[in-house]
Amino acid sequence: MAQPQAQEARIRLYTGDYCPYCRMVKKELERMALPYEEVYADADGRQEVIRLSGQRAIPILTIGDEVLVDSTYIIRELRRRFG
C-alpha cells in the first residue's frame, strides 16, 4: 500500500521515447500505482533537464522539489519511500 506522501508529493518523470532506462522507471511507477506526470525531455523538456540536474542524461525523477537521477537509484528510492 502506498504511503500517504505519494499522493501529496508531485512526481514528475523526465523521459524520452528511446530511453530503456526511462522505460524501467516508468514500469516501476506503474507497478507501484504511483500517479506521475510525464515530461518528454526530447521535445520541450531538455533545458529543464539540464537546469534540474546539470546534465543531459535521462531519466530524471522529481518528487516535489527533490531531484533524483540514475534509473537504479530512482527505482531504489521509489521502493524505499512508497513500496
N, C-alpha and C positions, 0 to 999 in steps of 0.2 A: 504494500500500500504506500502510495506517495506521501511524503511528509507535507504538511500544510505550506511550507515555504516554497514548494514547487509552483503552487498557484499564485503566490504573492510575488515571486521574483519573475521578471520578464526574461524569458530565454530566447535568444536570437542566435541562429546558426548562419555564419557566412560560409557559403558553399559555392561549388562550381559543377557544371554538368559532367565533366570528365575527370572528376577527382574521386578515386576509390576510397581515400581516407574520409572524405566527406560523407560518402555513402555509408561507411561503417558507423559514423557518429549518428547519422540520420536513422539508421536501423535501430540503434540503441535507444534513441529518444522515443521512437515509435514503440519499441518493445516495452519500455517503461511507461508508456502512455502519458508522456510529458508534453504539454502544449508548448509549441515554439513557433517563432516566426523565422521564415527562411529568406535570406538576402543573397541574391546571386552576385558574387564578387566579380565574376567575369564581365558582367554588364555594367551596372551603375555603382557597385559597391567597392570597387578596387581601391579608391582613395580612402574610403572609410576603413578598409582592412589595414592599410598602411598606417593610418592615423591611430588605430586601436593598438596594433601590435608592433609597429616599427618594421614590419616585414611584409612581403607579398604572399607568403605561404598561407594556404587554407587547409583544413577548416579552422575557423576561429569561432568559439562559442562565448557569448556573453550571458552572464546571469546577473541581471540588474546592471550595476556599474563594474562588475568584475569581468576581466578578460582572461579566457583560457585558450591556450594554443597547444597544438600537437594532439592528434586523434587519440593516441594511447592514454595520455594524461586526461584528456577531456572525458573519455569513457570511464576511466577510473574514478574521477571526481563525481560524475553523474551517479555512479553506483554507490559511492560513499555517502553522498548527500541525499539521494532520493530513492535508493534501492532498498 
